[in-house]
Amino acid sequence: MKPKIQPLGERVLVKHVEEQEQVREGIIIPDSAKEKPQEAEVIALGTGKTGDDGKKSTFEVKVGDRVLVSKYGGTEVKLDGKSYTLMREDDILGILS
């Protein structure tokens, strides 16, 4: 299901991929102590960055790509009870294969 938001400009909407919980020696780490995962899936793209010459540049990522994102980049948004992050394309560190 496509979220009800269209990013603007050079922004990208991503959904973080949750890591599977690991328990070692009977210790369970609470959700509040876990770090935000850095792997995400691209859900929607903005309209593209406008250069000084007025031309729009294309994105290096596409919808459906699994990407590695900056740990503290972007703004968290909740839509229909699901959490997403809205960030600039510059906050994406790489595309995972």
N, CA, C and O atoms as CSV, one atom per row, in Angstrom:
chain,resi,resn,atom,element,x,y,z
A,1,MET,N,N,0.839,-1.178,0.000
A,1,MET,CA,C,0.000,0.000,0.000
A,1,MET,C,C,0.882,1.238,0.000
A,1,MET,O,O,1.799,1.351,0.813
A,2,LYS,N,N,0.610,2.159,-0.903
A,2,LYS,CA,C,1.384,3.381,-1.024
A,2,LYS,C,C,0.949,4.386,0.048
A,2,LYS,O,O,-0.246,4.631,0.213
A,3,PRO,N,N,1.915,4.976,0.784
A,3,PRO,CA,C,1.554,5.962,1.812
A,3,PRO,C,C,0.948,7.211,1.182
A,3,PRO,O,O,1.155,7.498,0.002
A,4,LYS,N,N,0.201,7.941,1.993
A,4,LYS,CA,C,-0.498,9.141,1.516
A,4,LYS,C,C,0.376,10.377,1.653
A,4,LYS,O,O,-0.069,11.388,2.196
A,5,ILE,N,N,1.604,10.313,1.173
A,5,ILE,CA,C,2.505,11.467,1.219
A,5,ILE,C,C,3.390,11.447,-0.017
A,5,ILE,O,O,3.854,10.390,-0.444
A,6,GLN,N,N,3.617,12.614,-0.582
A,6,GLN,CA,C,4.511,12.756,-1.730
A,6,GLN,C,C,5.639,13.688,-1.306
A,6,GLN,O,O,5.402,14.876,-1.090
A,7,PRO,N,N,6.877,13.169,-1.182
A,7,PRO,CA,C,7.993,14.037,-0.808
A,7,PRO,C,C,8.196,15.143,-1.839
A,7,PRO,O,O,7.885,14.967,-3.017
A,8,LEU,N,N,8.715,16.272,-1.393
A,8,LEU,CA,C,8.990,17.401,-2.270
A,8,LEU,C,C,10.491,17.549,-2.495
A,8,LEU,O,O,11.297,17.130,-1.664
A,9,GLY,N,N,10.855,18.144,-3.618
A,9,GLY,CA,C,12.257,18.433,-3.904
A,9,GLY,C,C,13.112,17.186,-3.917
A,9,GLY,O,O,12.751,16.174,-4.518
A,10,GLU,N,N,14.258,17.268,-3.243
A,10,GLU,CA,C,15.223,16.166,-3.227
A,10,GLU,C,C,15.001,15.196,-2.073
A,10,GLU,O,O,15.910,14.453,-1.702
A,11,ARG,N,N,13.800,15.198,-1.504
A,11,ARG,CA,C,13.519,14.335,-0.358
A,11,ARG,C,C,13.065,12.942,-0.794
A,11,ARG,O,O,12.495,12.754,-1.869
A,12,VAL,N,N,13.341,11.974,0.083
A,12,VAL,CA,C,13.029,10.573,-0.155
A,12,VAL,C,C,12.311,10.045,1.074
A,12,VAL,O,O,12.713,10.346,2.198
A,13,LEU,N,N,11.254,9.263,0.881
A,13,LEU,CA,C,10.546,8.622,1.982
A,13,LEU,C,C,11.035,7.190,2.078
A,13,LEU,O,O,10.966,6.439,1.105
A,14,VAL,N,N,11.538,6.801,3.268
A,14,VAL,CA,C,12.041,5.445,3.462
A,14,VAL,C,C,11.358,4.801,4.658
A,14,VAL,O,O,10.862,5.486,5.552
A,15,LYS,N,N,11.342,3.486,4.658
A,15,LYS,CA,C,10.823,2.710,5.786
A,15,LYS,C,C,11.978,1.863,6.277
A,15,LYS,O,O,12.557,1.089,5.514
A,16,HIS,N,N,12.316,2.007,7.561
A,16,HIS,CA,C,13.429,1.264,8.131
A,16,HIS,C,C,13.117,-0.222,8.173
A,16,HIS,O,O,11.997,-0.627,8.484
A,17,VAL,N,N,14.116,-1.022,7.858
A,17,VAL,CA,C,14.009,-2.469,7.906
A,17,VAL,C,C,14.408,-2.882,9.306
A,17,VAL,O,O,15.540,-2.646,9.729
A,18,GLU,N,N,13.483,-3.500,10.030
A,18,GLU,CA,C,13.739,-3.906,11.410
A,18,GLU,C,C,14.666,-5.108,11.437
A,18,GLU,O,O,14.470,-6.081,10.708
A,19,GLU,N,N,15.671,-5.025,12.284
A,19,GLU,CA,C,16.585,-6.143,12.462
A,19,GLU,C,C,15.930,-7.166,13.369
A,19,GLU,O,O,15.151,-6.814,14.255
A,20,GLN,N,N,16.244,-8.417,13.149
A,20,GLN,CA,C,15.694,-9.454,14.000
A,20,GLN,C,C,16.336,-9.356,15.381
A,20,GLN,O,O,17.540,-9.129,15.507
A,21,GLU,N,N,15.513,-9.531,16.412
A,21,GLU,CA,C,15.991,-9.414,17.782
A,21,GLU,C,C,16.923,-10.567,18.120
A,21,GLU,O,O,16.608,-11.730,17.867
A,22,GLN,N,N,18.072,-10.232,18.692
A,22,GLN,CA,C,19.015,-11.257,19.104
A,22,GLN,C,C,19.107,-11.264,20.622
A,22,GLN,O,O,19.217,-10.214,21.256
A,23,VAL,N,N,19.063,-12.433,21.182
A,23,VAL,CA,C,19.173,-12.592,22.626
A,23,VAL,C,C,20.450,-13.380,22.893
A,23,VAL,O,O,20.645,-14.465,22.344
A,24,ARG,N,N,21.314,-12.832,23.734
A,24,ARG,CA,C,22.561,-13.519,24.079
A,24,ARG,C,C,22.608,-13.724,25.583
A,24,ARG,O,O,22.422,-12.791,26.365
A,25,GLU,N,N,22.852,-14.928,25.954
A,25,GLU,CA,C,22.996,-15.289,27.357
A,25,GLU,C,C,21.790,-14.863,28.192
A,25,GLU,O,O,21.942,-14.494,29.356
A,26,GLY,N,N,20.594,-14.912,27.607
A,26,GLY,CA,C,19.370,-14.614,28.339
A,26,GLY,C,C,19.080,-13.137,28.534
A,26,GLY,O,O,18.127,-12.797,29.235
A,27,ILE,N,N,19.869,-12.240,27.939
A,27,ILE,CA,C,19.647,-10.799,28.094
A,27,ILE,C,C,18.878,-10.289,26.881
A,27,ILE,O,O,19.312,-10.463,25.742
A,28,ILE,N,N,17.744,-9.662,27.131
A,28,ILE,CA,C,16.940,-9.071,26.062
A,28,ILE,C,C,17.096,-7.566,26.157
A,28,ILE,O,O,16.893,-6.982,27.222
A,29,ILE,N,N,17.455,-6.936,25.047
A,29,ILE,CA,C,17.638,-5.490,25.028
A,29,ILE,C,C,16.281,-4.830,24.801
A,29,ILE,O,O,15.611,-5.152,23.819
A,30,PRO,N,N,15.846,-3.906,25.685
A,30,PRO,CA,C,14.550,-3.248,25.504
A,30,PRO,C,C,14.555,-2.343,24.270
A,30,PRO,O,O,15.602,-1.842,23.861
A,31,ASP,N,N,13.371,-2.140,23.684
A,31,ASP,CA,C,13.248,-1.309,22.483
A,31,ASP,C,C,13.800,0.091,22.686
A,31,ASP,O,O,14.366,0.667,21.757
A,32,SER,N,N,13.648,0.655,23.883
A,32,SER,CA,C,14.112,2.017,24.140
A,32,SER,C,C,15.630,2.135,24.089
A,32,SER,O,O,16.151,3.232,23.887
A,33,ALA,N,N,16.351,1.029,24.269
A,33,ALA,CA,C,17.814,1.060,24.265
A,33,ALA,C,C,18.404,0.698,22.908
A,33,ALA,O,O,19.607,0.847,22.692
A,34,LYS,N,N,17.569,0.225,22.000
A,34,LYS,CA,C,18.059,-0.167,20.686
A,34,LYS,C,C,18.286,1.059,19.819
A,34,LYS,O,O,17.568,2.053,19.920
A,35,GLU,N,N,19.295,0.971,18.968
A,35,GLU,CA,C,19.551,2.047,18.017
A,35,GLU,C,C,18.631,1.893,16.811
A,35,GLU,O,O,18.175,0.795,16.488
A,36,LYS,N,N,18.373,3.012,16.160
A,36,LYS,CA,C,17.550,2.992,14.960
A,36,LYS,C,C,18.306,2.229,13.871
A,36,LYS,O,O,19.491,2.487,13.657
A,37,PRO,N,N,17.648,1.298,13.180
A,37,PRO,CA,C,18.346,0.551,12.128
A,37,PRO,C,C,18.789,1.477,11.003
A,37,PRO,O,O,18.140,2.485,10.721
A,38,GLN,N,N,19.896,1.126,10.366
A,38,GLN,CA,C,20.425,1.963,9.298
A,38,GLN,C,C,20.033,1.468,7.919
A,38,GLN,O,O,20.282,2.149,6.924
A,39,GLU,N,N,19.423,0.293,7.843
A,39,GLU,CA,C,18.992,-0.242,6.561
A,39,GLU,C,C,17.530,0.134,6.349
A,39,GLU,O,O,16.708,-0.001,7.255
A,40,ALA,N,N,17.212,0.611,5.139
A,40,ALA,CA,C,15.850,1.057,4.856
A,40,ALA,C,C,15.479,0.727,3.416
A,40,ALA,O,O,16.330,0.420,2.581
A,41,GLU,N,N,14.173,0.802,3.156
A,41,GLU,CA,C,13.655,0.594,1.801
A,41,GLU,C,C,13.057,1.905,1.313
A,41,GLU,O,O,12.318,2.565,2.043
A,42,VAL,N,N,13.378,2.282,0.079
A,42,VAL,CA,C,12.845,3.519,-0.507
A,42,VAL,C,C,11.380,3.289,-0.867
A,42,VAL,O,O,11.051,2.355,-1.599
A,43,ILE,N,N,10.500,4.152,-0.343
A,43,ILE,CA,C,9.063,4.033,-0.556
A,43,ILE,C,C,8.566,5.032,-1.603
A,43,ILE,O,O,7.732,4.685,-2.439
A,44,ALA,N,N,9.075,6.275,-1.563
A,44,ALA,CA,C,8.627,7.301,-2.508
A,44,ALA,C,C,9.745,8.318,-2.725
A,44,ALA,O,O,10.582,8.536,-1.849
A,45,LEU,N,N,9.744,8.930,-3.900
A,45,LEU,CA,C,10.732,9.942,-4.255
A,45,LEU,C,C,10.058,11.296,-4.463
A,45,LEU,O,O,8.892,11.372,-4.851
A,46,GLY,N,N,10.813,12.361,-4.196
A,46,GLY,CA,C,10.311,13.710,-4.432
A,46,GLY,C,C,10.370,14.062,-5.909
A,46,GLY,O,O,10.451,13.181,-6.766
A,47,THR,N,N,10.330,15.344,-6.197
A,47,THR,CA,C,10.316,15.819,-7.580
A,47,THR,C,C,11.715,16.020,-8.142
A,47,THR,O,O,11.867,16.208,-9.349
A,48,GLY,N,N,12.739,15.985,-7.298
A,48,GLY,CA,C,14.120,16.156,-7.739
A,48,GLY,C,C,14.658,17.527,-7.369
A,48,GLY,O,O,13.900,18.482,-7.199
A,49,LYS,N,N,15.967,17.610,-7.249
A,49,LYS,CA,C,16.626,18.858,-6.877
A,49,LYS,C,C,16.697,19.778,-8.085
A,49,LYS,O,O,17.020,19.346,-9.191
A,50,THR,N,N,16.392,21.047,-7.861
A,50,THR,CA,C,16.471,22.033,-8.931
A,50,THR,C,C,17.832,22.716,-8.872
A,50,THR,O,O,18.203,23.294,-7.851
A,51,GLY,N,N,18.566,22.645,-9.968
A,51,GLY,CA,C,19.896,23.251,-10.031
A,51,GLY,C,C,19.816,24.747,-10.270
A,51,GLY,O,O,18.730,25.297,-10.450
A,52,ASP,N,N,20.968,25.405,-10.270
A,52,ASP,CA,C,21.037,26.847,-10.506
A,52,ASP,C,C,20.528,27.236,-11.893
A,52,ASP,O,O,20.066,28.358,-12.101
A,53,ASP,N,N,20.618,26.299,-12.837
A,53,ASP,CA,C,20.148,26.561,-14.195
A,53,ASP,C,C,18.652,26.292,-14.359
A,53,ASP,O,O,18.108,26.469,-15.449
A,54,GLY,N,N,17.983,25.866,-13.283
A,54,GLY,CA,C,16.545,25.630,-13.323
A,54,GLY,C,C,16.156,24.221,-13.735
A,54,GLY,O,O,14.968,23.900,-13.775
A,55,LYS,N,N,17.129,23.375,-14.041
A,55,LYS,CA,C,16.845,22.006,-14.461
A,55,LYS,C,C,16.772,21.087,-13.244
A,55,LYS,O,O,17.498,21.269,-12.266
A,56,LYS,N,N,15.888,20.103,-13.322
A,56,LYS,CA,C,15.735,19.111,-12.252
A,56,LYS,C,C,16.753,17.986,-12.467
A,56,LYS,O,O,16.942,17.508,-13.585
A,57,SER,N,N,17.398,17.577,-11.380
A,57,SER,CA,C,18.320,16.446,-11.469
A,57,SER,C,C,17.556,15.162,-11.119
A,57,SER,O,O,16.535,15.200,-10.431
A,58,THR,N,N,18.060,14.054,-11.595
A,58,THR,CA,C,17.405,12.776,-11.335
A,58,THR,C,C,17.966,12.160,-10.052
A,58,THR,O,O,19.074,12.488,-9.628
A,59,PHE,N,N,17.195,11.275,-9.446
A,59,PHE,CA,C,17.627,10.595,-8.241
A,59,PHE,C,C,18.553,9.435,-8.597
A,59,PHE,O,O,18.431,8.833,-9.664
A,60,GLU,N,N,19.485,9.130,-7.686
A,60,GLU,CA,C,20.363,7.978,-7.876
A,60,GLU,C,C,19.720,6.706,-7.341
A,60,GLU,O,O,20.171,5.604,-7.653
A,61,VAL,N,N,18.664,6.851,-6.534
A,61,VAL,CA,C,17.936,5.699,-5.996
A,61,VAL,C,C,16.578,5.622,-6.673
A,61,VAL,O,O,16.119,6.586,-7.286
A,62,LYS,N,N,15.939,4.461,-6.556
A,62,LYS,CA,C,14.589,4.304,-7.101
A,62,LYS,C,C,13.719,3.612,-6.058
A,62,LYS,O,O,14.233,3.005,-5.118
A,63,VAL,N,N,12.419,3.703,-6.224
A,63,VAL,CA,C,11.483,3.077,-5.299
A,63,VAL,C,C,11.755,1.575,-5.262
A,63,VAL,O,O,11.896,0.934,-6.303
A,64,GLY,N,N,11.828,1.023,-4.050
A,64,GLY,CA,C,12.091,-0.399,-3.871
A,64,GLY,C,C,13.535,-0.723,-3.533
A,64,GLY,O,O,13.828,-1.831,-3.085
A,65,ASP,N,N,14.457,0.238,-3.743
A,65,ASP,CA,C,15.861,0.006,-3.406
A,65,ASP,C,C,16.029,-0.162,-1.898
A,65,ASP,O,O,15.357,0.507,-1.112
A,66,ARG,N,N,16.928,-1.060,-1.502
A,66,ARG,CA,C,17.326,-1.178,-0.091
A,66,ARG,C,C,18.588,-0.345,0.050
A,66,ARG,O,O,19.553,-0.535,-0.689
A,67,VAL,N,N,18.576,0.577,1.001
A,67,VAL,CA,C,19.661,1.539,1.128
A,67,VAL,C,C,20.199,1.577,2.556
A,67,VAL,O,O,19.542,1.132,3.497
A,68,LEU,N,N,21.393,2.111,2.693
A,68,LEU,CA,C,22.011,2.360,3.981
A,68,LEU,C,C,21.889,3.857,4.229
A,68,LEU,O,O,22.339,4.664,3.415
A,69,VAL,N,N,21.277,4.232,5.360
A,69,VAL,CA,C,21.006,5.640,5.621
A,69,VAL,C,C,21.801,6.140,6.820
A,69,VAL,O,O,22.239,5.359,7.664
A,70,SER,N,N,21.977,7.445,6.876
A,70,SER,CA,C,22.654,8.092,7.980
A,70,SER,C,C,21.894,7.816,9.270
A,70,SER,O,O,20.664,7.866,9.286
A,71,LYS,N,N,22.605,7.530,10.339
A,71,LYS,CA,C,21.986,7.116,11.602
A,71,LYS,C,C,21.045,8.177,12.169
A,71,LYS,O,O,19.977,7.841,12.682
A,72,TYR,N,N,21.421,9.437,12.083
A,72,TYR,CA,C,20.607,10.490,12.686
A,72,TYR,C,C,19.964,11.415,11.641
A,72,TYR,O,O,19.486,12.496,11.985
A,73,GLY,N,N,19.950,11.001,10.386
A,73,GLY,CA,C,19.384,11.836,9.332
A,73,GLY,C,C,17.880,11.678,9.209
A,73,GLY,O,O,17.319,10.647,9.579
A,74,GLY,N,N,17.240,12.700,8.693
A,74,GLY,CA,C,15.822,12.626,8.380
A,74,GLY,C,C,14.899,12.982,9.519
A,74,GLY,O,O,15.328,13.241,10.644
A,75,THR,N,N,13.609,12.988,9.197
A,75,THR,CA,C,12.547,13.300,10.145
A,75,THR,C,C,11.573,12.142,10.165
A,75,THR,O,O,11.069,11.721,9.124
A,76,GLU,N,N,11.309,11.627,11.364
A,76,GLU,CA,C,10.369,10.510,11.484
A,76,GLU,C,C,8.942,11.020,11.345
A,76,GLU,O,O,8.576,12.045,11.919
A,77,VAL,N,N,8.133,10.282,10.566
A,77,VAL,CA,C,6.718,10.599,10.401
A,77,VAL,C,C,5.917,9.320,10.579
A,77,VAL,O,O,6.389,8.232,10.252
A,78,LYS,N,N,4.705,9.455,11.098
A,78,LYS,CA,C,3.811,8.298,11.255
A,78,LYS,C,C,2.616,8.497,10.344
A,78,LYS,O,O,1.952,9.532,10.389
A,79,LEU,N,N,2.348,7.499,9.520
A,79,LEU,CA,C,1.223,7.523,8.597
A,79,LEU,C,C,0.479,6.198,8.714
A,79,LEU,O,O,1.077,5.133,8.564
A,80,ASP,N,N,-0.800,6.261,8.976
A,80,ASP,CA,C,-1.625,5.054,9.092
A,80,ASP,C,C,-1.036,4.053,10.084
A,80,ASP,O,O,-1.108,2.844,9.864
A,81,GLY,N,N,-0.454,4.554,11.175
A,81,GLY,CA,C,0.093,3.698,12.217
A,81,GLY,C,C,1.461,3.097,11.911
A,81,GLY,O,O,1.968,2.301,12.702
A,82,LYS,N,N,2.064,3.458,10.789
A,82,LYS,CA,C,3.389,2.950,10.421
A,82,LYS,C,C,4.400,4.087,10.480
A,82,LYS,O,O,4.059,5.236,10.200
A,83,SER,N,N,5.642,3.772,10.842
A,83,SER,CA,C,6.700,4.778,10.946
A,83,SER,C,C,7.535,4.818,9.670
A,83,SER,O,O,7.948,3.783,9.147
A,84,TYR,N,N,7.772,6.018,9.188
A,84,TYR,CA,C,8.609,6.258,8.015
A,84,TYR,C,C,9.607,7.356,8.370
A,84,TYR,O,O,9.461,8.027,9.391
A,85,THR,N,N,10.613,7.536,7.531
A,85,THR,CA,C,11.551,8.638,7.685
A,85,THR,C,C,11.602,9.402,6.378
A,85,THR,O,O,11.756,8.820,5.304
A,86,LEU,N,N,11.470,10.711,6.486
A,86,LEU,CA,C,11.554,11.608,5.338
A,86,LEU,C,C,12.925,12.262,5.400
A,86,LEU,O,O,13.235,12.952,6.371
A,87,MET,N,N,13.755,12.054,4.372
A,87,MET,CA,C,15.128,12.559,4.405
A,87,MET,C,C,15.569,13.048,3.041
A,87,MET,O,O,14.957,12.740,2.018
A,88,ARG,N,N,16.638,13.812,3.050
A,88,ARG,CA,C,17.237,14.262,1.790
A,88,ARG,C,C,18.021,13.099,1.178
A,88,ARG,O,O,18.506,12.221,1.892
A,89,GLU,N,N,18.135,13.104,-0.120
A,89,GLU,CA,C,18.880,12.040,-0.791
A,89,GLU,C,C,20.339,12.014,-0.311
A,89,GLU,O,O,20.968,10.956,-0.310
A,90,ASP,N,N,20.877,13.166,0.096
A,90,ASP,CA,C,22.263,13.231,0.589
A,90,ASP,C,C,22.460,12.406,1.862
A,90,ASP,O,O,23.587,12.014,2.164
A,91,ASP,N,N,21.372,12.131,2.626
A,91,ASP,CA,C,21.479,11.338,3.853
A,91,ASP,C,C,21.531,9.841,3.569
A,91,ASP,O,O,21.713,9.039,4.485
A,92,ILE,N,N,21.372,9.463,2.298
A,92,ILE,CA,C,21.492,8.053,1.918
A,92,ILE,C,C,22.967,7.794,1.599
A,92,ILE,O,O,23.559,8.456,0.748
A,93,LEU,N,N,23.544,6.815,2.302
A,93,LEU,CA,C,24.968,6.555,2.181
A,93,LEU,C,C,25.313,5.613,1.039
A,93,LEU,O,O,26.402,5.692,0.470
A,94,GLY,N,N,24.383,4.716,0.702
A,94,GLY,CA,C,24.660,3.774,-0.376
A,94,GLY,C,C,23.474,2.868,-0.642
A,94,GLY,O,O,22.543,2.775,0.158
A,95,ILE,N,N,23.531,2.202,-1.786
A,95,ILE,CA,C,22.488,1.249,-2.184
A,95,ILE,C,C,23.013,-0.149,-1.880
A,95,ILE,O,O,24.125,-0.492,-2.282
A,96,LEU,N,N,22.227,-0.959,-1.177
A,96,LEU,CA,C,22.620,-2.327,-0.841
A,96,LEU,C,C,22.212,-3.272,-1.967
A,96,LEU,O,O,21.135,-3.130,-2.546
A,97,SER,N,N,23.063,-4.220,-2.269
A,97,SER,CA,C,22.739,-5.163,-3.342
A,97,SER,C,C,22.312,-6.503,-2.791
A,97,SER,O,O,22.003,-7.415,-3.558
